[in-house]
Amino acid sequence: MGSSGLIAGCSFGGRFYSLEDTWHPDLGEPFGVMHCVKCYCETQRGRKGKVLGKVSCKNVKRDCPEPSCDAPVLLPGQCCKTCPKVEAMFDGFEYFQEKEKEDDLHKTYNDRSYLSSEDISPGESRTDFVAVLTGVTDSWLPSSSGVARARFSLTRTMWKNLPQSHVRQLQAEQLRVTMTTATGRREVIEGKIIKHRALFAETFSSTLTSEEEHSGMGGIAMLTLSDTENNLHFVLILQGLIQHRERDSPLVPIQVRLQYRQHVLREIHANVTDTDFAEVLTDLNSRELFWLSRGQLVITVETEVQDPRHISGFITGRKSCDTIQSVMSSGDALTPGKTGGVGSAFFHLHDNGTLDYQVQLVGASSEVMGLTIELKPRRRSKRSVLYDLTPEFDRPSGRATGSWSRVEARHIHMLLQNELFINVATAHSQEGELRGQIKGLLYSGLEAPRHEIPVPLAGQFVAPPVLTSAGGHAWVSVDERCHLHYEIVVAGLSKADDLTVNAHLHGLAEIGELDERSTNHKRLLTGFYGSQAQGVLKDISVELLRHLDRGTAFIQVSTKVNTRGEIRGRVHVPNNCEFRTKGEVELAEFDDLFVRDPEELKKDPHTCFFETQHHAHGSLWTPNYNHCFTCSCQKRTVICDPVICPVLTCSRTIQPDDKCCPMCRKIPKEMKTPERLDEHPEGCYFEGDQKMHAPGSTWHPFVPPFGYIKCALCTCKGATGEVHCEKVTCPALTCSRPVRRSPSDCCKECPEEDNPPLEHADMMQADGTSHCKFGKNFYQNSDNWHPRVPLMGEMKCITCWCDHGVTKCQRKQCPVLTCSNITRREGMCCPECQEEEEELMKVPEKKNSWRH
């Protein structure tokens, strides 16, 4: 769906949006996401007919419908209050999944609503699509006999950059997918992408192929067992089996056979009107269920016409690119606790029904006594153990690796329906200290190594350790372009805890040691709701890549309750990015859609050609001819600025060989607080110029296309690794007409013959650090105010103040409530406990998120 060169769209808040995309703007902390403001990337045409994007935003709160109940609630991530749903009274969503699936499976077998999924609610967070790809038969080229199945899941967390026009085409089933062989005789297979409700319940699958050469025939079978009976429901999607001339007749007879080797076990005759067909095989016996679990049953479809054609395939556990995994936490134990330990597991189901597993446990409070795969207990005290992994558990390493070779068909069905659990019993908690649901994790398209055991994330690894109910694990990798791919799964956060979590990546000087004062190389990965986060970190420093290579980097997840870290894990990702040149690691301003390879760079009309190399628009680099210059590409124009060295006030300076500017030489005995130069040898990474700066060094920030800004001065704090930038303080002038001797100078000066007082108009050029500017308003030092945000008005829950020229803002800190009934009154910033009298009169509200 991508194309070469620049793509029309909108830039907003440092992110790129495709035409027709809509989004809620994120103003960053402490404002957060403005859920009541919706922005839209409009399509416009320029003077020469070029397609452009224009951002328009509006407040949507006034469009909220009036709730019909007495006690509406504001759910996290929503703008409008809604009435509490009755579903919340039941135990999670599993009841409704089972109920919905059961209702579907007892419809008439050829009911099109069951087949086409037309009744999927637009509010569901995920919609599944499928495509059957077969050879093209309406071409003069020989058709292919290849068959493929493609599955697509449209979720709120993935495909963020998919244009809205494509989403509409996907929902309307107007898109097709094509596969072409790269070598040998060119073969093409293609198919239409359609919604299918059967994907929701599918636990077994089959790809049906033909033995004829160039047949262009194929199909898939999606199968599932009934929840309470041994009935096998299936849906067939057929391609090329029914010829054009046969479609003209109202009914085409087909025969469907279930076979074991050459023996026909079941046989169904039917007349079909199209290429979809659904039926049920009732009361499978023990032998049929055994062969089903071993992947030894074959389903065959044959037309009963003068020239019959047939396709067939083996039935196995559902084929997908998803990962079967589980996070075990103390919060999900049958008796919930807060131990700070975690368990991590991932599985692989083979076609013959064998289930491979790898499990690792960290931070258990006492000796591990049992490791079992279980059903959901019907009563809290009655566990149902299916398989015991304890004999394979190695206590010194905390790992268990092995295979479950006799998984029954019913248990394969339950595994792929997320209905199995893994339980860890210890000496202190014999019923289970850690427990996790075994779930399928959707394939994300990232290059995370899901075939390897993930990094465990535990409260025990936080410094100091945190006794939390939560646990997690993460897959992390670095690709050949030195981009960091990550996937994080979290479990066990109690409902009272905030589900908004932030994942950070830390580079540390020593393995397992975290200096809480150290913030060097700390990068925010993402903020996410719920239990999963994934993404790619591209502008990663060479120093942080070095920490990943050495195993001295950490993934950390923080919550509102534990802002300094809820869970953490050490990450070791071997890579050779440390030896790459800076130009190889640098990235363009936007996504890879803009820069794919040197050949595409040549086609981009905004690319710059300099010193025999092509550079993307917006990129920065140090030229070969002089390392004391910084160059940037601005739409085919190369701008190179000399590095401007700040004026040093120290008495002794040094000139490092690899630096353009001299530095102050610090003498330990002259300092009030001695600082060892080897404490933070990495220094500070500054996003503006994408360079590392030595501890204690100062520089003028580089802002393309303007170059070096002499009115600001940045400092690398050696004690913390933080970059601190502030405006240059200009001396107060007494003349009436000061002059700026050079256009690049920051401060004006008085002519020698004139010394009147300072003009107010020069205040914001560089007036010292006593005033602040916020929006269009100026504030004196120590002033405080509630900020006004366009379209939202005054933010009364946020207070800003002027601190010596620096504007600081903070959201009102709300106390942690321990009551069960929590409400938020109109106009109040914090939720509060409902009084007892109100509890008798009103339906209790769900606890609101601490973020708007």
Secondary structure, 3 states (H helix, E strand, C coil): CCCCCCCCEEEECCEEEECCCEECCECCCCCCECCCEEEEEEEEECCCCCEEEEEEEEECHHHCCCCCCCCCECCCCCCCCECCCHHHHCCCCHHHHHHHHHHHHCCCCCCHHHHHCCCCCCCCCEEEEEEEEEECCCCCCCCCCCCEEEEEEEECCCCCCCCHHHHHHHHCCCCEEEEECCCCCCCEEEEECEECCHHHHCCEEEEEECCCCCCCCEEEEEEEECCCCCCEEEEEEEECCCCHHHHCCCCEEEEEEEEECCEEEEEEEEEECCCEEEEEECCCCHHHHHHHHCCCEEEEEEECCCCCCEEEEECEECCCCCEEEEEEEHHHCCCCCCCCCEEEEEEEECCCCCEEEEEEEECCCCCEEEEEEEEEEEECCEEEEEEECHHHEECCCCEEEEEECCCCHHHHHHHHCCCEEEEEEECCCCCCCEEEECEEECCCCCCCCCCCCCEEEEHHHCCCCCCCCCEEEEEEEECCCCCEEEEEEEECCCCCCCCEEEEEEEECCECCECCCCCCCCCEEEEEEECCEEEEEECCCCHHHHHHHHHCCEEEEEECCCCCCCCEEEEECCCCCHHHCCHHHHCCCCCCCCCCCCHHHHHHCCCCEEECCEEECCCCEECCCCCCCEEEEEECCEEEEEECCCCCCCCCCEECCCCCCCCEECCCHHHCCCCCCCCCCCCCEEECCCCEEECCCCEECCEECCCEECCCEEEEECCCCCCEEEEECCCCCCCCCCCECCCCCCCCCECCCCCCCCCCHHHHHHHCCCCEEEECCEEEECCCEECCEECCCEECCCEEEEEECCEEEEEECCCCCCCCCCEECCCCCCCCEECCHHHHHHCCCCCCCCCCC
